[in-house]
């Protein structure tokens, strides 16, 4: 993939994200600079939570200064437009086959040259068919002696890129740690086995589609917060590792949501 750089891959999108700390939005960058999820179509059950990503996109736009396209774009590893969506989301709740060699290589190039992949298991377990498929996929993309999925320390900037967090829960909290693949000190792939999409999913009537266990709405709020953090990390990397930001973050962000806290409902007449 000659001539492709992280700067080229994130052009425009990163520029918009860099304004996230400003008190107002910047509208002069243009629609091409808007953040948009790329939903990776891999396997038969690639969209187990159809409303989840759109709701997460709505929350990102509401909570930050990132301009967002609410609807994700569906891409495949064979797509010529793969690199137009630097943040890929892969979800599933059953076994998926490792894609052909050419597609595995395309994913490796995508991640190596600056892309980010969030894998979200809707399985509800830590050792189900989807979980095993994810590990086979990562081993194919980064075969030994490369390092595969490893727990991400709660000291990592992912947990403080926007909110200060200490976990990555979703509809469930069966996995105690966020896992990730690191290349050149950058997490290029994050894996959450707690069904983030299940916590994000909301129907057209404004009702949450699933309950969150065991901590209810507090857990749902944390699922939205880790989603925001992951997007901020993918766009801005590690600038908040600088300790000068810590007092500011402590003042602006509560350490943890209060019991019962949850994301506000959409404005009346605007179902997301």
Backbone bond lengths (Angstrom), bond angles and torsions (degrees), N, CA, C in turn:
res aa  C-N    CA-C-N  psi(-1)  N-CA   C-N-CA  omega(-1)  CA-C   N-CA-C  phi
1 X - - - 1.459 - - 1.513 108.90 -
2 X 1.297 116.35 74.82 1.454 123.56 -171.54 1.514 111.10 -66.70
3 X 1.342 115.34 134.95 1.451 121.50 172.29 1.510 115.20 81.38
4 X 1.326 119.61 -3.05 1.452 121.09 -179.99 1.524 109.32 -85.24
5 X 1.299 116.67 131.31 1.462 121.76 179.00 1.509 109.13 -128.14
6 X 1.329 115.93 165.75 1.461 119.25 175.69 1.524 110.11 -59.70
7 X 1.345 116.25 -38.02 1.460 118.96 179.93 1.522 110.66 -61.77
8 X 1.330 116.32 -42.16 1.453 119.37 179.78 1.518 111.84 -66.56
9 X 1.325 116.99 -39.37 1.460 121.03 -177.79 1.506 111.81 -66.41
10 X 1.329 116.81 -37.10 1.457 120.78 -175.56 1.521 112.72 -100.13
11 X 1.338 117.77 9.79 1.460 120.38 -177.69 1.523 110.35 -57.15
12 X 1.288 116.00 136.79 1.460 121.22 179.15 1.510 112.14 83.82
13 X 1.327 118.67 -57.46 1.452 121.48 -179.23 1.511 110.68 -63.00
14 X 1.314 117.24 -46.46 1.460 120.26 178.94 1.515 111.32 -65.34
15 X 1.307 116.49 -33.60 1.460 119.49 179.10 1.513 110.54 -62.65
16 X 1.323 116.36 -41.09 1.457 119.42 177.82 1.510 111.09 -66.50
17 X 1.330 116.74 -40.86 1.456 119.85 -178.74 1.505 111.85 -67.29
18 X 1.328 117.34 -30.00 1.455 120.18 -179.48 1.505 112.71 -63.64
19 X 1.341 116.74 -15.34 1.451 120.94 178.60 1.521 112.01 -92.71
20 X 1.327 116.66 6.75 1.461 120.03 -172.62 1.513 112.87 -63.69
21 X 1.316 118.28 -26.16 1.460 120.18 -178.54 1.521 111.91 -84.42
22 X 1.342 118.57 -6.91 1.451 121.02 -177.75 1.520 110.10 -80.29
23 X 1.332 117.33 153.78 1.456 120.17 -175.13 1.521 114.38 -75.10
24 X 1.328 119.77 -10.77 1.455 120.94 179.47 1.521 109.57 -138.39
25 X 1.314 115.10 162.43 1.456 119.63 -178.73 1.520 110.73 -80.79
26 X 1.320 115.09 155.37 1.454 120.29 175.80 1.509 108.12 -109.27
27 X 1.323 116.98 113.34 1.450 120.34 -174.76 1.506 114.04 -96.86
28 X 1.326 117.78 -1.24 1.461 119.83 -173.54 1.512 113.45 -87.43
29 X 1.317 117.77 -5.19 1.459 119.95 -176.53 1.521 110.77 -74.49
30 X 1.324 116.86 -31.67 1.456 119.88 176.57 1.513 112.71 104.45
31 X 1.343 117.39 158.47 1.458 121.81 -174.88 1.516 113.68 -62.16
32 X 1.337 118.15 -26.96 1.462 119.95 -178.84 1.516 111.95 -66.47
33 X 1.337 117.25 -17.57 1.455 120.52 -177.41 1.519 112.58 -88.83
34 X 1.325 118.06 -4.87 1.459 120.56 -176.76 1.528 111.13 -66.70
35 X 1.334 114.62 144.85 1.460 119.59 174.95 1.522 109.24 -74.90
36 X 1.323 115.13 141.19 1.462 119.91 177.97 1.516 108.96 -148.77
37 X 1.320 116.45 132.93 1.457 120.19 174.93 1.522 110.20 -69.05
38 X 1.319 116.60 138.34 1.449 122.25 167.37 1.516 107.70 -102.31
39 X 1.323 117.17 116.35 1.461 120.81 -178.99 1.519 109.25 -93.78
40 X 1.320 114.94 116.81 1.463 120.48 -174.30 1.520 110.68 -79.62
41 X 1.308 116.11 121.24 1.458 121.95 177.91 1.521 108.61 -88.79
42 X 1.311 114.95 101.87 1.465 120.98 -177.86 1.516 108.27 -141.39
43 X 1.306 117.53 118.10 1.453 121.12 -175.77 1.520 111.44 86.34
44 X 1.328 116.70 174.85 1.456 121.81 -176.54 1.525 112.19 -79.32
45 X 1.314 117.62 -30.18 1.465 121.16 -177.13 1.521 110.08 -108.71
46 X 1.340 115.87 60.98 1.463 119.92 -174.86 1.525 112.89 -88.19
47 X 1.338 117.64 -6.06 1.467 120.65 -178.01 1.525 110.65 -134.22
48 X 1.339 117.93 62.65 1.461 120.00 -175.75 1.526 114.01 -71.16
49 X 1.349 117.96 -19.23 1.471 122.09 -179.74 1.536 107.93 -128.09
50 X 1.338 117.76 77.24 1.468 121.07 -170.23 1.522 115.54 -58.09
51 X 1.327 118.66 -26.78 1.465 120.00 -177.39 1.530 113.01 -97.07
52 X 1.318 116.87 -5.27 1.462 119.82 -171.44 1.513 114.79 -66.79
53 X 1.344 117.89 -48.07 1.461 120.26 -175.03 1.530 112.00 -66.78
54 X 1.315 116.68 -37.96 1.468 118.60 -179.73 1.531 110.24 -64.67
55 X 1.333 115.82 -39.74 1.464 118.77 178.03 1.524 110.79 -65.55
56 X 1.334 116.68 -40.38 1.456 119.71 178.64 1.516 110.72 -63.79
57 X 1.326 117.19 -39.96 1.463 120.85 177.84 1.529 110.52 -62.22
58 X 1.317 116.48 -40.97 1.470 120.89 178.05 1.525 110.45 -61.36
59 X 1.335 116.59 -41.79 1.462 120.60 179.51 1.527 111.51 -65.13
60 X 1.324 116.87 -39.38 1.469 120.20 178.72 1.520 110.11 -60.85
61 X 1.339 116.41 -44.98 1.460 119.41 -179.35 1.522 111.24 -66.40
62 X 1.328 117.45 -36.15 1.459 121.73 -178.54 1.521 111.91 -71.88
63 X 1.336 116.60 -38.01 1.457 120.80 -171.51 1.529 113.60 -91.26
64 X 1.326 117.86 -22.63 1.463 121.12 -175.22 1.526 109.44 -124.99
65 X 1.314 116.44 -176.97 1.465 121.32 176.20 1.526 111.99 -99.93
66 X 1.315 117.13 14.98 1.460 120.95 177.29 1.526 109.12 -77.39
67 X 1.317 116.51 128.39 1.459 120.54 173.57 1.529 108.38 -78.75
68 X 1.329 116.58 132.46 1.460 120.64 -169.25 1.531 111.24 -129.99
69 X 1.328 115.63 139.08 1.457 122.27 164.35 1.521 106.12 -87.23
70 X 1.310 117.66 119.86 1.461 120.36 -171.50 1.530 113.21 -68.08
71 X 1.295 118.00 -38.99 1.461 120.18 -176.25 1.526 110.90 -85.35
72 X 1.326 117.13 127.22 1.471 119.32 177.48 1.521 110.40 -68.71
73 X 1.322 115.29 157.28 1.458 119.90 174.11 1.527 107.69 -104.75
74 X 1.307 116.76 131.68 1.464 121.59 -178.75 1.528 108.64 -84.12
75 X 1.318 115.68 127.13 1.462 120.61 -179.64 1.523 109.46 -130.61
76 X 1.324 115.32 159.02 1.455 121.78 172.86 1.520 108.11 -120.09
77 X 1.310 115.78 166.99 1.463 119.77 179.00 1.524 111.47 -71.35
78 X 1.317 117.22 -9.66 1.466 120.86 176.59 1.526 111.75 -95.09
79 X 1.329 116.37 -5.79 1.458 120.60 -173.67 1.523 112.56 -71.81
80 X 1.328 116.09 137.65 1.462 121.37 174.82 1.520 111.26 -68.58
81 X 1.332 117.03 -18.50 1.464 121.83 -177.26 1.533 112.33 -97.33
82 X 1.316 116.45 11.49 1.464 120.21 -178.00 1.526 111.13 -54.21
83 X 1.321 117.20 -42.78 1.460 121.11 -174.85 1.520 113.38 -82.27
84 X 1.321 117.02 3.37 1.458 119.82 174.42 1.522 111.39 -87.31
85 X 1.319 116.86 -7.32 1.465 121.32 178.68 1.530 107.84 -124.97
86 X 1.342 117.51 86.94 1.465 120.65 -172.60 1.519 115.10 -66.91
87 X 1.345 117.83 -11.60 1.464 120.53 175.94 1.523 107.63 -114.75
88 X 1.331 116.36 108.33 1.455 121.73 178.24 1.527 110.88 -98.99
89 X 1.327 115.31 144.47 1.461 122.57 178.29 1.522 108.11 -124.40
90 X 1.323 115.94 123.92 1.457 122.09 178.32 1.516 108.83 -120.83
91 X 1.331 116.66 121.77 1.461 121.17 179.08 1.521 109.72 -125.46
92 X 1.326 115.92 161.36 1.451 120.65 177.69 1.511 111.27 -178.39
93 X 1.323 115.66 164.57 1.458 120.15 178.93 1.528 111.70 -138.24
94 X 1.329 115.32 16.24 1.467 119.70 178.04 1.533 109.13 -155.22
95 X 1.284 116.12 179.32 1.471 120.87 -175.71 1.527 111.48 -62.93
96 X 1.322 115.23 139.85 1.461 121.21 171.08 1.529 108.17 -126.34
97 X 1.304 116.08 146.75 1.466 120.07 179.33 1.523 109.92 -84.76
98 X 1.306 115.41 147.06 1.459 119.66 173.60 1.524 107.56 -63.77
99 X 1.324 118.00 128.16 1.469 120.07 -177.48 1.521 112.67 -66.69
100 X 1.315 117.24 168.34 1.477 121.00 178.75 1.526 111.39 -58.58
101 X 1.325 114.92 161.32 1.471 121.77 -175.10 1.522 111.72 -54.52
102 X 1.325 117.56 -42.98 1.466 120.54 -177.71 1.524 111.75 -62.33
103 X 1.330 116.51 -36.43 1.462 120.32 179.95 1.526 110.98 -75.59
104 X 1.313 116.67 -36.40 1.471 120.35 174.89 1.525 109.70 -61.01
105 X 1.323 116.20 -42.59 1.463 120.48 178.60 1.525 111.27 -64.93
106 X 1.331 117.04 -36.35 1.465 120.70 177.70 1.522 110.69 -63.64
107 X 1.326 116.61 -40.46 1.466 120.14 178.17 1.521 110.75 -67.90
108 X 1.333 116.84 -39.45 1.466 120.16 177.40 1.532 110.85 -60.84
109 X 1.328 116.23 -44.24 1.467 119.53 178.54 1.526 110.93 -63.62
110 X 1.313 115.69 -42.38 1.461 120.66 180.00 1.528 110.90 -57.19
111 X 1.322 116.38 -47.44 1.465 120.60 -178.07 1.522 111.54 -73.12
112 X 1.303 117.43 -37.17 1.467 121.13 -178.15 1.524 111.72 -66.81
113 X 1.321 116.88 -36.43 1.450 120.80 -175.60 1.525 113.51 -94.41
114 X 1.312 118.22 18.12 1.455 119.82 169.84 1.504 116.77 119.80
115 X 1.326 118.54 -7.19 1.458 119.85 179.67 1.523 111.87 -74.46
116 X 1.333 114.74 164.16 1.464 121.58 -179.76 1.523 108.11 -130.92
117 X 1.327 115.78 139.11 1.465 122.04 179.72 1.523 109.90 -124.02
118 X 1.343 116.05 123.46 1.460 121.82 171.58 1.517 107.92 -104.04
119 X 1.324 116.68 121.23 1.461 121.85 176.68 1.524 107.97 -105.26
120 X 1.322 115.71 129.48 1.459 122.06 -173.26 1.523 109.40 -127.85
121 X 1.313 116.10 114.71 1.459 120.29 -179.62 1.518 110.80 -88.32
122 X 1.329 116.56 123.65 1.458 121.96 175.08 1.521 111.05 -94.77
123 X 1.331 115.77 8.73 1.466 123.12 -176.27 1.523 112.82 -65.35
124 X 1.323 116.79 -35.89 1.460 120.49 -177.23 1.509 113.77 82.21
125 X 1.344 116.84 9.45 1.458 121.39 177.87 1.522 109.17 -137.52
126 X 1.318 115.36 166.96 1.462 119.36 178.84 1.521 112.70 -100.80
127 X 1.318 117.54 -1.46 1.467 119.32 -178.97 1.527 112.11 -139.48
128 X 1.324 115.87 29.37 1.460 120.12 179.77 1.510 112.50 -80.41
129 X 1.317 115.60 -175.26 1.462 121.70 -176.60 1.530 111.75 -64.44
130 X 1.335 117.00 -39.06 1.461 118.83 -179.89 1.523 110.80 -67.83
131 X 1.317 116.49 -42.11 1.465 120.54 178.71 1.526 111.03 -57.58
132 X 1.315 116.77 -45.47 1.465 120.16 179.52 1.528 110.96 -64.66
133 X 1.343 116.33 -36.63 1.464 119.99 178.29 1.519 111.53 -65.72
134 X 1.330 116.22 -38.62 1.464 120.62 179.11 1.517 110.46 -60.90
135 X 1.310 116.34 -43.15 1.471 119.96 -178.17 1.525 111.40 -67.66
136 X 1.323 116.64 -35.72 1.462 119.94 175.67 1.526 110.86 -67.45
137 X 1.328 116.15 -39.04 1.462 120.43 179.12 1.529 110.84 -63.37
138 X 1.323 116.69 -47.02 1.469 120.43 -179.07 1.524 110.72 -64.47
139 X 1.322 117.49 -37.25 1.463 120.39 178.76 1.528 110.49 -66.94
140 X 1.340 116.42 -33.00 1.461 119.71 177.60 1.531 111.01 -71.59
141 X 1.323 116.32 -38.37 1.467 120.44 -178.83 1.524 110.81 -72.84
142 X 1.323 116.28 -41.54 1.462 121.34 179.93 1.530 108.74 -127.10
143 X 1.330 117.18 77.69 1.467 120.60 -176.09 1.520 111.39 -68.71
144 X 1.341 117.17 156.86 1.476 120.67 175.71 1.518 109.42 -54.76
145 X 1.343 118.04 145.18 1.466 126.36 11.08 1.513 115.01 -85.60
146 X 1.334 119.22 9.80 1.458 119.74 174.55 1.518 110.13 -60.38
147 X 1.315 115.60 152.66 1.457 121.12 178.33 1.517 109.54 -86.83
148 X 1.323 116.83 133.40 1.458 121.12 -179.96 1.510 112.06 -93.84
149 X 1.316 116.36 -141.29 1.456 121.57 -178.77 1.526 111.11 -67.99
150 X 1.312 115.24 132.36 1.465 121.91 176.80 1.515 108.62 -140.22
151 X 1.341 118.37 151.54 1.467 119.85 176.65 1.523 111.47 -58.47
152 X 1.328 115.45 138.22 1.464 121.27 176.88 1.521 108.17 -94.06
153 X 1.326 116.55 123.65 1.460 120.91 -178.56 1.525 110.70 -60.70
154 X 1.315 115.84 144.45 1.469 119.64 176.86 1.521 112.00 -69.26
155 X 1.338 117.12 -7.19 1.466 120.76 172.98 1.529 111.38 -83.29
156 X 1.316 117.48 -8.83 1.463 120.77 -176.89 1.528 110.29 -66.23
157 X 1.323 116.42 151.24 1.462 121.84 -177.90 1.524 112.62 -61.19
158 X 1.327 118.93 -22.11 1.462 120.89 175.64 1.524 110.58 -54.38
159 X 1.316 116.57 -36.35 1.458 120.47 -176.54 1.528 113.32 -84.26
160 X 1.328 117.42 4.21 1.465 119.85 177.19 1.524 112.08 -143.03
161 X 1.321 118.03 16.36 1.461 120.31 -177.26 1.525 112.29 -68.51
162 X 1.324 118.07 -23.99 1.456 121.70 175.04 1.528 109.73 -144.24
163 X 1.313 116.62 -55.99 1.460 122.21 173.10 1.526 108.83 -102.09
164 X 1.316 116.33 154.47 1.457 121.15 173.78 1.524 108.06 -92.39
165 X 1.319 116.48 113.45 1.450 122.74 -174.06 1.521 110.39 -128.90
166 X 1.335 115.43 166.57 1.462 119.57 175.29 1.523 111.59 -136.37
167 X 1.358 116.86 14.70 1.456 119.16 177.47 1.523 109.72 -158.54
168 X 1.323 115.43 176.17 1.465 121.52 178.54 1.522 107.79 -137.49
169 X 1.319 115.91 75.62 1.465 121.23 -177.45 1.524 110.10 -93.79
170 X 1.328 115.04 164.77 1.453 120.91 177.50 1.510 109.40 -140.19
171 X 1.336 116.29 -134.69 1.468 119.32 175.08 1.509 111.09 -60.03
172 X 1.325 115.69 -32.46 1.463 122.13 176.84 1.523 108.65 -126.23
173 X 1.309 115.04 174.23 1.466 120.54 178.93 1.516 109.41 -134.15
174 X 1.336 116.30 49.11 1.460 121.20 -175.73 1.528 112.60 -82.15
175 X 1.329 117.12 -26.35 1.463 120.99 179.19 1.522 108.68 -99.87
176 X 1.298 116.42 127.75 1.466 120.59 -175.11 1.519 112.89 -80.38
177 X 1.333 117.58 -16.01 1.462 119.45 -174.48 1.524 111.24 -136.59
178 X 1.316 115.00 147.35 1.455 122.29 165.96 1.518 106.91 -76.43
179 X 1.325 117.35 134.07 1.458 120.76 176.78 1.517 109.91 -108.03
180 X 1.321 115.90 153.95 1.447 119.04 -178.90 1.516 112.83 -154.42
181 X 1.313 114.84 162.35 1.459 122.61 173.46 1.523 106.80 -110.85
182 X 1.318 116.96 126.71 1.457 121.85 -176.40 1.520 110.32 -112.20
183 X 1.319 115.17 132.66 1.456 121.69 174.89 1.522 108.52 -133.72
184 X 1.361 116.00 125.42 1.469 121.17 179.75 1.522 111.07 52.41
185 X 1.332 115.44 46.35 1.465 122.70 177.50 1.520 113.40 65.37
186 X 1.319 117.62 17.35 1.461 121.57 177.40 1.525 109.28 -122.47
187 X 1.323 116.89 128.40 1.460 120.34 173.65 1.523 107.15 -73.66
188 X 1.317 116.44 114.64 1.465 120.85 -177.01 1.521 111.93 -97.62
189 X 1.332 115.82 -18.54 1.462 121.13 179.95 1.518 108.77 -144.35
190 X 1.318 116.39 130.22 1.463 121.78 175.55 1.524 108.61 -117.09
191 X 1.315 115.46 138.62 1.462 120.78 -178.82 1.524 109.22 -123.83
192 X 1.337 115.72 120.77 1.461 122.40 177.34 1.522 107.76 -115.62
193 X 1.321 116.81 121.54 1.468 121.01 -178.04 1.524 112.32 -95.55
194 X 1.331 117.24 13.70 1.471 120.78 -172.91 1.527 114.52 -105.99
195 X 1.330 117.78 14.60 1.461 122.60 175.45 1.529 112.00 61.72
196 X 1.326 116.02 67.68 1.459 120.53 175.41 1.529 111.03 -59.61
197 X 1.336 115.84 -45.40 1.459 119.83 -177.94 1.518 112.98 -58.40
198 X 1.337 116.88 -33.48 1.460 120.21 177.98 1.509 112.16 -66.19
199 X 1.340 116.87 -33.94 1.463 120.74 177.11 1.529 111.23 -74.99
200 X 1.345 116.88 -31.61 1.468 121.05 -177.69 1.518 113.02 -80.34
201 X 1.319 118.05 -26.29 1.464 122.25 -168.53 1.525 112.28 -64.84
202 X 1.337 114.84 131.06 1.459 121.72 -179.77 1.523 108.49 -141.32
203 X 1.319 117.66 133.42 1.468 119.25 -174.91 1.528 111.29 -80.80
204 X 1.334 116.00 178.44 1.464 121.21 -175.40 1.521 113.30 -70.20
205 X 1.323 116.77 -9.51 1.460 120.73 177.32 1.531 111.71 -98.17
206 X 1.338 115.61 3.64 1.459 119.40 178.27 1.510 114.94 87.42
207 X 1.331 117.29 9.12 1.463 120.95 -179.45 1.521 110.68 -93.67
208 X 1.324 116.27 138.63 1.457 119.65 173.22 1.522 108.53 -65.83
209 X 1.311 116.52 136.70 1.464 120.21 -175.10 1.523 112.83 -80.38
210 X 1.347 116.47 -23.61 1.463 119.89 -178.42 1.531 109.64 -138.16
211 X 1.307 115.66 148.56 1.460 119.75 170.72 1.528 108.90 -81.24
212 X 1.305 116.18 153.75 1.461 121.35 178.36 1.526 109.14 -104.84
213 X 1.310 115.89 127.51 1.459 121.90 -177.33 1.530 110.38 -119.76
214 X 1.338 119.36 136.09 1.465 125.49 9.84 1.521 115.21 -100.06
215 X 1.341 119.55 -3.01 1.463 120.27 -167.95 1.515 115.03 -107.03
216 X 1.316 118.01 15.78 1.449 121.02 171.00 1.515 115.33 59.74
217 X 1.333 115.67 -135.56 1.461 121.13 -172.34 1.527 113.49 -69.46
218 X 1.305 116.83 -27.51 1.474 119.38 173.12 1.528 109.62 -61.17
219 X 1.307 115.93 -41.03 1.468 120.87 179.51 1.528 111.10 -68.31
220 X 1.326 116.90 -38.19 1.462 120.28 178.55 1.533 110.26 -63.22
221 X 1.317 115.77 -43.34 1.465 119.61 178.47 1.528 111.23 -60.63
222 X 1.315 116.97 -41.01 1.467 119.24 177.63 1.518 111.73 -65.77
223 X 1.344 117.51 -31.01 1.456 120.65 176.83 1.527 110.41 -65.32
224 X 1.334 117.19 -40.46 1.462 119.79 175.74 1.528 110.52 -66.30
225 X 1.308 116.85 -38.95 1.465 120.01 -177.41 1.530 111.74 -66.50
226 X 1.325 117.78 -40.57 1.463 117.94 178.91 1.532 109.53 -69.59
227 X 1.327 117.56 -30.97 1.457 119.90 174.78 1.521 111.87 -62.03
228 X 1.326 116.54 -45.14 1.464 120.91 176.44 1.524 110.30 -61.16
229 X 1.330 116.28 -45.38 1.469 120.24 -179.21 1.520 112.37 -59.81
230 X 1.321 116.62 -41.75 1.459 120.15 -178.69 1.529 111.04 -65.27
231 X 1.314 117.25 -40.36 1.460 120.29 177.73 1.526 109.93 -66.09
232 X 1.322 117.61 -44.62 1.459 120.70 179.40 1.526 110.85 -61.91
233 X 1.319 116.57 -39.71 1.469 119.30 178.79 1.527 110.63 -65.45
234 X 1.322 116.39 -44.88 1.469 119.67 -178.34 1.524 111.43 -61.25
235 X 1.329 117.23 -34.18 1.454 120.55 -177.15 1.525 113.24 -86.98
236 X 1.319 115.93 -33.81 1.473 119.66 -172.32 1.516 113.97 -114.55
237 X 1.333 118.04 -7.12 1.464 122.90 -178.88 1.526 111.98 57.13
238 X 1.332 117.28 -129.48 1.459 119.52 -165.03 1.524 114.73 -107.14
239 X 1.340 117.82 26.54 1.457 116.61 -175.76 1.522 112.33 -62.56
240 X 1.335 118.00 -24.34 1.450 119.16 -178.63 1.523 113.30 -86.40
241 X 1.311 117.71 9.23 1.458 118.29 170.86 1.517 110.27 -73.35
242 X 1.306 116.85 -18.47 1.465 121.15 177.08 1.526 108.35 -64.72
243 X 1.324 116.81 124.36 1.456 121.29 -174.79 1.526 113.25 -63.00
244 X 1.335 117.28 -16.42 1.456 118.71 -179.20 1.525 110.77 -63.19
245 X 1.335 117.12 -22.50 1.456 119.80 -178.39 1.526 112.77 -82.39
246 X 1.302 118.67 -19.16 1.455 120.84 -171.05 1.527 112.79 -60.10
247 X 1.350 120.28 -50.00 1.467 118.56 179.87 1.525 112.31 -59.45
248 X 1.355 116.65 -37.73 1.455 120.06 179.30 1.523 110.45 -63.07
249 X 1.341 116.12 -46.22 1.455 119.96 -179.23 1.527 110.16 -62.99
250 X 1.314 117.06 -41.94 1.454 120.64 -178.92 1.527 111.36 -60.85
251 X 1.324 116.52 -34.42 1.453 119.69 179.78 1.521 111.69 -75.87
252 X 1.329 116.60 -37.35 1.456 121.02 -171.82 1.525 113.94 -89.36
253 X 1.334 118.51 -24.52 1.461 120.75 -175.23 1.521 110.32 -123.14
254 X 1.316 116.26 130.13 1.463 118.72 173.52 1.517 109.49 -66.11
255 X 1.317 115.67 145.88 1.462 119.47 -179.38 1.519 111.42 -61.27
256 X 1.329 116.99 -46.19 1.455 121.06 178.75 1.522 108.52 -140.93
257 X 1.334 117.40 150.85 1.465 118.24 176.19 1.514 110.18 -66.75
258 X 1.302 115.61 148.09 1.449 119.45 178.16 1.512 109.80 -72.46
259 X 1.324 116.42 157.51 1.453 120.27 178.78 1.523 109.38 -54.60
260 X 1.324 114.99 130.03 1.453 119.42 178.46 1.506 114.00 88.37
261 X 1.339 118.07 -6.73 1.467 119.96 -178.50 1.508 109.92 -69.59
262 X 1.314 116.45 143.41 1.459 120.05 177.89 1.514 109.58 -153.67
263 X 1.295 115.78 168.72 1.456 119.61 179.92 1.519 110.05 -66.62
264 X 1.336 118.06 138.57 1.457 120.37 179.19 1.523 110.76 -62.25
265 X 1.320 115.49 154.91 1.451 120.73 177.56 1.518 109.35 -73.84
266 X 1.335 117.24 157.28 1.467 119.47 177.58 1.511 110.49 -60.95
267 X 1.337 115.54 157.29 1.446 120.27 176.71 1.508 109.71 -60.81
268 X 1.327 116.61 149.22 1.453 121.24 -176.00 1.529 109.78 -57.14
269 X 1.322 115.28 130.19 1.451 119.82 179.34 1.511 114.68 86.10
270 X 1.365 116.26 -0.04 1.457 119.98 -178.51 1.515 108.74 -127.69
271 X 1.295 116.97 82.79 1.451 121.23 179.58 1.512 109.58 -81.12
272 X 1.350 115.83 130.29 1.451 120.21 -179.54 1.508 109.12 -114.43
